[in-house]
Amino acid sequence: MGKKNVTASVGTPATVVLTAAGVAFTPHAYAHDPAATSYGMEAAEVLGVAPEQVFKTLMAEVDGTLTAAVVPVNGTLDLKALAHACGRKKAAMADPALAQRRTGYVLGGISPLGQRLPSPTVVDESALLYETVYVSGGRRGFDVELSAADLIRLTGATTAPIGHPG
């Protein structure tokens, strides 16, 4: 049995949500290098996918509300644009320990799907340019590929220009 099948059968909260919703997705497991400093760029390289199509989930506090920001891995999050997209004034990166507690995921494996306590979610509008996008499947070394429309629907996300190209 291949790694992909093992990952799919074990499941993560993210894959449980996708399966329960009847959403088509493709699991992509790979050997995570503990020395990697950019989990998202590592995923893009190992999976042979353009970094613009692989998205990282960053947790930010927007006027005190923990918010998931989903942006391409080769770029950065524009906190001012995120606050604006949420109709708020100020955003700052969330405390990593709080992000892990609230989502139920470890840093480098935070998925926008299946979070322990769902957060408002904003997906960078560039996701709409691709037939499918890749996001963390809920652990380091595991991404899921799905349509941007399904990602947005399942997370209740809004889309906005919140990412800066790298």
N, C-alpha and C positions, 0 to 999 in steps of 0.2 A: 504494500500500500504506500503510495507516495505521500510526501509531506502535505501536499494540498488537501488530500482526502482526510488525513489525520486532523488537520486544522479545522476543516469544515465539520467533521463529525464531533470534535471536542466542543467547538463553539465558544463564542464570547458573547457578552451582552449585545454587542453590535450585530453579530450574525443572527442571534436569536430574534432581534427586532426585524431584521431584513426577511428572515424566513417566515416569521409570523405574519408579516405584511404581504407575503407572496411576491416580494420584489426580486427580480432577476439581478443577481450579482455574481461576480467571479472572485473567489478568494485567491490571494497571492501571498503565500508564505515564502520566506527566504531566511537564510542564516544571518541574523543580526550580528554585526561586528561591535563588540562592547567598546572598542576604541573610537567608533564613529561619533563625531561631534554634531552632525546634522542628520537626525533620523530621517527626515523627509528626503533630503538629497541622496542619502544612502539608498532609500527605497527606489527613487527614480533611476539611479545608476544600476542597481542590481536587477530591477525589473525591465530595464531598457526602454523606459518611457520618458517623454519630454518632461522636464521638471515643471513646466507650466500646467501640466495636466494632473500633477500630483499635488494634493492639498494637505496642509498641516492644520491642526486644530489648536488654536491658542486661546487661553482663557484670560479674559480681562474683566476688570470691574468698571462698569459704566454707571457713574453716579451711585455706587454702592450695590449694583446688581451684577452678579456674576454672569458673564455673557460669553458664548462661544463664538470665536471669529475664525472662519475657515478661509485660508489664503494659500496661493501657490507656494510651494516649498522653496522656490528660488527667489522669493521676494520677502518683504517685511510688511508688518501690519501698520497701517496708518491709524493711530489711536484717535486722532481728531476726526477722521472720516468715520470711524466706528461710532464714536459718540454721536456724530451728526446723523448717521444712519438709524440710530436708536432714538433720535429725537431728544438727545441729552446734551449736556455741556462738556463733560469731562470723562475721559477713560484712561485707565492705567493698567498695566499688566497685573494679573492677579497673583497673590502669594502662591508659590508652587505647592506648598502643603495643602492649602485650601482647595486649589484646583484638583489635586489628587483625591482629597476626601470627598468633595462634592460630585466628581465625575465617576469615581470608583476605578479610575484608570491611573497607571503610572505615567510620569512625564515621558514623552517619546512614544507613548502608546495611547494617548487620549484620542478617542473617537468622538465625532459629533453625534454618533448614533448610540443608543443604549446607555446613556449616562445615568448614574445612580439617581441624581436629582437633575432633571432636564433644565437647561438654561435657555434663555432667548438666544437665537442663533442668527448670525449674519454670514452669508457666503459671498465671497468676492464675485462680482458679476462676470468675471472672466471664465468662470466655470461653465457658463452658458454657451461658450464657444466650442465645447467638446461634446461629442456623442456620449462619452463616458468619462468619469473622473475617478481618481484613486484617493481614498482617505484611509486613515488608520483603521484597522479592523479590531482594535482594542488591546493590542500589545505590540511591543517592539518586534519587528521582523514579520509583521502581518498586516497587509493592506487589503481592502476590498475595492473592487471596481464596480461602479454602478452608474446609472444615468444621473446627470446633474438634477434633472427634474425630480427623480425619486429621492435623492438626497435632500433637496429643498422641501419636498412634501413631508417626508418622514420626520424631519427636524423642526418643521414649522418655520423654516428660515425665511428671512427676507434676503434680497440680493442688493448689493451696493458696491461702489468702487472703493473697497477698504484696503486693498493691497497695493504696495509699491513694488514695481519690478526690481529684481536684484541686479 
